[in-house]
């Protein structure tokens, strides 16, 4: 009987293992390891995804920084262009008032030849200009208003050559100087303004011509001469707009301007 039980014991154990495999220590250990590996794989996968997301975010940030830098450079370039433009306008139309193209043009009544003649300060003579004189003068004046300075220069020169004794001659000579001035032809501008003062010393354009001669000398860096000219404006034409502008410009000239 004992022999039979001994023979049956291995079979019973085998049957017990076959019917309860989950309680096998080795299998349980393997299952636990597999579960831990799976968890670790999920963690690693999540970390990889997070890392990829971080890399993508960093790439987006780099792109945004690049766009910001481009915008900053564009803004700086635009600001420089604006500063250059305003500086050029300030040089071309210095001292807003009676001595500038813009202010005097704004004071011209209406437009065209008749308007230009109506806005001119007559002082060269007592005779009214003829319709032909008004038309020729007005064409040159309109070109100046339109910014066609070379055409204006030619027009005023032709007018002065054809009508040297016109009551508009002093105005034509003055505006010729302005056309040269805004074209940066300072030697010619100075000569035109001096001609106004020499030929028409009593013209209503004389104060403006002397003022703009001083401005022209400043552009030429002839500072002592410019000081003397502007000072003469304040003394010779006290109380005028030209005298006020001359005094204001004198205060802006450095004591020892660089050459």
Secondary structure, DSSP 8 states (H G I E B T S, - for coil): -HHHHHHHHHHHHHHHHHH-GGG-HHHHHHHHHHHHHHHHHHHHHHHHHHHHHHHHHHHHHHHHHHHHHHHHHHHHHHHHHHHHHHHHHHHHT-SSSTTSHHHHHHTS-SSHHHHHHHHS---S-SS---HHHHHHHHHHHHHHHTT-HHHHHHHHHHHHHH-TT-TTHHHHHHHHHHHHHHTT-HHHHHHHHHHHHHH-TTSTTHHHHHHHHHHHHHHTT-HHHHHHHHHHHHHHSTTSHHHHHHHHHHHHS-TT---
